[in-house]
Amino acid sequence: MLLVDFHAGRFALAALAGLLIGVAKTGVPGFGILAVPLMVLAVGDARHSAAWLLPLLCLADLFAIAAYRRHAHARRLFGLLPWVLGGIGLGAITLAAPERAMRLLVAAIVIVMIALRWLRGRGAAAAAEAGSPGQAPPDRWWQAAGYGTSAGFATTVANAAGPVMNLYLLARRLPKHEFVATGAWFFFVVNLMKLPIYTFHGLIDRRSLLFDLALAPSVVVGALLGRALLHRLPQATFDKLVMALTVCAAALLLLPR
């Protein structure tokens, strides 16, 4: 049943979700997926929880954009945008499908991408041992299509584009500040596109916005913590942590709710 009153226990879960979103957006991408099950428990409904998270995600995106505005490389995303729009459209059409089935599909997509990333990583390691430069290979159109469509679909049906985009940005071998800044711009634009979809389906209303307003301070605190954490993380540790959290995200999507 959808949450009727914001009693202390459920509100605490939602506040923790807000904190994790803030940390994810300005510090370590990947923590945000841990907020998804927490918000489901707080709200009591998976479909509504995705919509109720959306304004909080937009707020955290704004903090990340402001904090790392000098590091963003938005041009890297231009090739993805048409495919992302197609994925959002596909997700909007299937939003009425069983939530469990959609999450399993997103999990399967992420698992396949993790496997591909692992294979590409082995190839890059072999090239490095052979003395070849370690620059990221250029995108092929089918790679942009796969990442973009998957990210658009996953973000619409489950707010779960984070693992997909983390894999894409890891493949680009971006420095950590560019990684966070570029991802923030991407998700801010995509999340704004999703607002009318959720509103059309009646998933965002005055009550959900009041709930989000009460959670805003936890997002701000998380964003400040995330920024402090990012400055202290070595690049190699950042990459490994993002990858580990992406694997955890795939596992969480497979769990029943």
ABEGO torsion letter per residue (X at the ends): XBBABBBAAAAAAAAAAAAAAAAAAAABBGAAAAAAAAAAAAAGBAAAAAAAAAAAAAAAAAAAAAAAAAABBAAAAAAAAAAAAAAAAAAAAAAABBAAAAAAAAAAAAAAAAAAAAAAAAAAAAAAAAGBBABBBBBBAAAAAAAAAAAAAAAAAAGAAAAAAAAAAAAAGBBAAAAAAAAAAAAAAAAAAAAAAAAAAGABBAAAAAAAAAAAAAAAAAAAAAAAAAAABBAAAAAAAAAAAAAAAAAAAABBX
